[in-house]
Amino acid sequence: MAITIKKVSSKRELKKFIRFNYKLYKENPYSVPDLYDDMLNTFNKKKNAAFEFCEADYFLAYKDNKIVGRVAAIINHRANEAWHKKNVRFGWIDFIDDPEVSASLIRTVEEWGRSKGMDHIQGPLGFTDFDAEGMLVEGFDQLSTMATIYNHPYYPEHIEKMGFEKDADWVEYKIYIPETVPEKHQRISDIIQRKYNLRIKKYTSGKKLAREYGQEIFRLMNEAYKELYGYSALSQRQIDQYVKMYLPILDLRMVPLIVDADDKLIAVGISMPSLSEALQKSHGRLLPLGWFYLLKALFMKRRAKMLDLLLIAVKPEYQNKGVNALLFSDLIPVYQKLGFIFAESNPELELNGKVQAQWDYFETQQHKRRRAFIKEIK
């Protein structure tokens, strides 16, 4: 039977688009489902602030009247302007092990992008860096995280056969929590605190954190990440959205802020207990019991032994000066107290030596690699 591609044009079809991933990976022990309600909001043009500067359409592939694949076609106009590109992105791509299916999905994105003046196709990427990006190419036997994509080993094989080349790689580390703060970390922390008059600031109230530093945290991200692959600056509406969405659910013991003598934000580190197992148990749903599994992972004593390092952002003028050591000198005792054994770094650009150097004094294992591919549209 021929492959039929259909553009998603109703909420009912959008639900099928989201659920296809759940069905394809239903029995997979390493895949972590997205939270269903979050996905509905992500693809909603009224609710996702990224649509201020992005446009997108979603497509389903059918064979024998069954859904066998999906893909999102996205143009991030702000990123294209910043990087002087004409790229269309493919994201949220999933397909059965059938080259006709994957080729039909990619061809649809190419044609969509060409019709809008694009000359290259790249991905998998989302609307912005806050969406999961990069196709897994190593580490198929490792548990995924809530912030990353899991895919079958045949995915990159299909993509490469279509003529795509590597555009960027991210690596991921398993970082074991040491019994004590590494001596060099502590020494560097003491030195930079005195040299630059810096101090750690912690909060016990999410509302107070949001009020006093919520905006600054995400503005700092725009400063710290502006040179990273494909990054597009967060808009004010996005910042407002993320302050409301993320800060209230954080365990603030794991959110150290570094400020200078004038209380100006210099750096921030955000980590949280892993939600991977909770999302697997909930099947990506809050009801009927998904909320219980998620709350248990976040706040109860018997939580997962793994934590996710969500982000570290340091003002550019303070990078490579030991500020990261100050963050971890505060965090390591917290991790120990809460019973964590290791952390997932989440994706770090392969060529970002500044980020990877911070793990030099830890026991680590590089256990995953993911890739963004690119190809000229002909």
N, C-alpha and C positions, 0 to 999 in steps of 0.2 A: 504494500500500500504506500501511496505517496505521502510525504510529510505536508501537513497543512499548518500554516502559521496564522494565528489570529491575534489581533491587537486587543488588549484588555480594554473594555469599554463600559463596564458596569461594576458595581460593588461586589456582585456575586462572582464575577470573573476574577476580580482582584483577590477575593478570598481563596479561590482555586489556585491562583498564582502563588500565594503565600503557603498554602497547605501542601503544594507539590513537594517542596523541600522536606517537610515533615514526613510525608509518605515514603519518599525515596530513601530516607535515612532512618526509618522507624526502628529497625533492629540493629543499627550500627552503635557499638559501645563507645565510640570516640567522638561522634558528632554531638554538638550541643545546639538544641533548637533555639531560635530567636523567640523572644516573648511576642506572642501573636498580636496583642494590642499595640505594642511598639511598632510592629511592622505596618499595621493599618495606618498609624499616624505618619510613619516615614513616607509612605507612598501617597499620602493625602496632600494635594496641592494647597489646601487651605491651612493645614496644620503644621506642615514642615516649612520652617523659615528659609530653608535652602532654595526653595522655589523662587525666591526673590531674584536669584541670578542663575538658576538652573532650569532646564526644560527636560522632559522625559516622557517616554511612552514605554509600556510593558507589553510583552508578547508571550503567548503560549504556543507550544508545538503540539500538534495532535497526530496520532497514527492509529488507525483502526478505531477512530472515535475515542481514543484515550489520550490523556495528557502525558506526554513523554519528555517535555522540556519546557524551560522558561528562560527569559532574559529581559533585563531592563536596558533600554537605550537612553543614554544621558549625555547632555552637554552642560558642562559647568563653564559658563561664559566668563565668570570672574577668573577662574584658573587659566583659561585659554588666553585671556588678556594679560594676566600677570606673567605667563611663561611664553607669550608670543607664539601660541600654537593654534591649530584648528583640529582639535581632537574630539572625537565622539567616544564616550566610554561605554563599555558593556559591563553590567553589574548584575548581581543576584542571578548568575547563570547556573543552571542545573540541567542535566540531561541523562538519559539512559545511555548505555554503552552501545551507541549506534552512530557512526560517523555522519550519516545522512541527517540525523537530528541536530547534532552540534553544528554542522556546516550550514544548515538552514537557519538556525538561530543567529549565527554570526553574520551570515549574508543579509539577514533582515536588518541588523544593526548597521551594517555597512551602507545599505541602500538608504536607510533612514538618515544616517549622518551625511551621506553624499547629497541628499536632497536639501540639506541645510548648510551646504558649503564646507563641510569638514573634509580633510584630506588624509587623516590617520584615525585608526581605531585602536584603543588601548583598554586594558583591564585585566582582571576584574577590579573595578573601582566603583565606589558609591558616589553619592552627591558631593560629599566632603570627606575630610579625614576622620570625622566622627562616625562614619560608616565603615564596616569591615571591608578590607581591601587585600588583594593579593591571593593568588591561587596556590594552595598547598602543593609543594613539589617534593618535600621531605617531611617525614614524621607522621605518616598515615596511621601508625600504631600508638599515637599519643593523644590523650584527651584534649579536646579543643577547649577554648575559653569563650566566654560570652561576647568578647570583642572581636573574634576572628572567624574566618570561613573554614569549614571543613569540607573536603571534597574527596571523591574516589580517586585512586591513582590513575585511572584512565583519562581524567579530564585534561591534564597537561599534554598527554600524548595526542589527543585530538587537536588541541590548540596548535601544537607545533607542526602537525601534519598540514595545517591550513596555511602555513607560511609565517606564523607569528615568531617574533624574536624577543629575547629578554629585554625589558626596558628598565626594570629595577627589581632587586631582591630585598626581602626583609628576613632577618634571622630571629629566632626566639630561643630564650635560655630558661632552663630550670635552675633557679638560684637557691642554694641551700642556706637556711638561716644559721649563722654562726652562734656558738654558745655565748660569746662575748663580742662586744664591738671591737673590730680589728684595731690593733694598736696604732697603725698608721692612720686609719680613719680618725681616731680620737685625737691624734697629734695634729693632723691637718685641720680638724674642726676647731681646736683651741686656737691655732694660729690665725685662721681667717676670721674668727669671731673678734679677736683683738685687732687685727690689721684693718679690717673694714668696718668695725663697730656694728656687727650683725648680731641678731638674736632670733631664737625660735619663738614663734607665737602659736599657741594652740587655743582651740575653742571647745566649749561644751554645748553650745547652742547653735544649731544649724541656721536658725533665723538670723542670729547675730552675725555669724560668718557671712551669710548671703548679703546682709545689709552693709557690712563694713568692707568686705573684700570680694564679694561675689563677682562684681563687674571686673575688678582688677585681675582676678585669676584668669579669666578668659581673654582679657586684653594682653596679659603677659604671654599667653599661648600664641597669640598673633605675632608678637615680637619674637619669641623664641623659635617658632616653627616656620617662619616666613621663607626660609631658604630650603626647606625640605621638599622632597619630590612631590610635585603636583599640588602643593598646599595652596588653598585659597582662604584669605582672611575671613574670619567670622564676622558677620554683619551684626549690627546692634540688636536686631530682632532675634538672631540666633543666640547671642549672648544672653538676652533676657530669657529665652526659652530654656537654655541649658542651666542657668542659675536655678530656675524653678524645678527643672526635671531631675538634676543630679545631686545637688548639694543636700537636700533633705534626707536622702537615703544613706549618706555616708556615715561610717563610724569615725567620728572626728578625732579619735585617738590616733588614727592613721592618716591624718591630714595636717602635717606640719607646714607652717608658712615661715619663710625667712624674710625678715624685714630689716631695714637699716635704722639709723638713729632717728630718722624722721618718720618712722613707721611706713615707709614706702615698700611695696612688695618687691622683693628681689628674686624669690624662688618659691615654688610650691611642689610638694609631692603628694599624690593621691593614690592610695591603694585600698583594697577592700577584700573581704573574704571571697574566695571563689564561689561563683553561683553555678558552675558547670553541672555538678551533680543535681542541684536543686532544679535547674531547668530541665534536665533529663527526666527527673521524676514527675515534674509538672507537665511534661510534653509541650512546654511553651505557653501553657494556659494558667491564668490566675485562679480560675474556678474549675472544679470545686475545691481542690486542696492545694493548688499551686501557690497561693499566697502564703500558706503555712510553711511549705518547703523553703520558699525564698526568705521569709522572716527568720526561720530557724538558722539558715546559712548566714544571715547578716548579723543577728543579734543574740542568739542563744549560745550557751557555753559549749555545747557539743556541736561545734561547727566543723567545716572541712579543714583539713590540715594544710590546704593549699590556699595561697592568696594571689590576687591579681594586682600587679603594678600597672595602674591605669595610665598615669602620666607623671612626668617630671618636667617642669618648665623652669628655666633659669634665664634671667635677663642676659642678652648677648654680651654685654660688657663684663659680666661676672662668670661667664662660661670658661672652663679650664682653669679655674682658680680654687677648686676644692669645695665649692658650695654643695655639691652632691654628697660629699663626705659628711657635711654638717647635717644634711637631711637624714642620712642613714644612721648617724650616731644617735639621733632622736628615735628613729623608727625601730631599730633592732631590738632594744629592750621591750618595746610595745609588742612586737611580733612574738618574742619569747614568752611574754606574760600571757598572750592570747593562745599560745600553743601551736603556732604555725611551724611547719617543718621546712617547707620550701615555697618559693614564689615563682610565678610565671611572669617573665619580663614583658610578654606580649610583643608584637612586631617592632623591630628596630631596623632601620635601613642598614643594609650590609656595609655601606661605605661611611656610615656615621661613626667614626672612631671616637668622637667625644662621648657618645652615649655608652658604647661598649667598654670603654676604658674604666668606667665606674665599677665594673664587676671584677677588676683585676685582683682584688683582695678577698674575693669570695670563692667558694667551691661552686662551680657551675657546670652545666651540661648543655651544649647547643643541640637541641633536639628537634627543631622544626625549621623549615625554610619555606617561604612563599614568594610568589613571583607575579609581577605585572608584566604583561606582554604587549607588544605593539606591532602594528602592520600598516603599511601604506594602503589606502583605499584606491583601487584601480578601476 
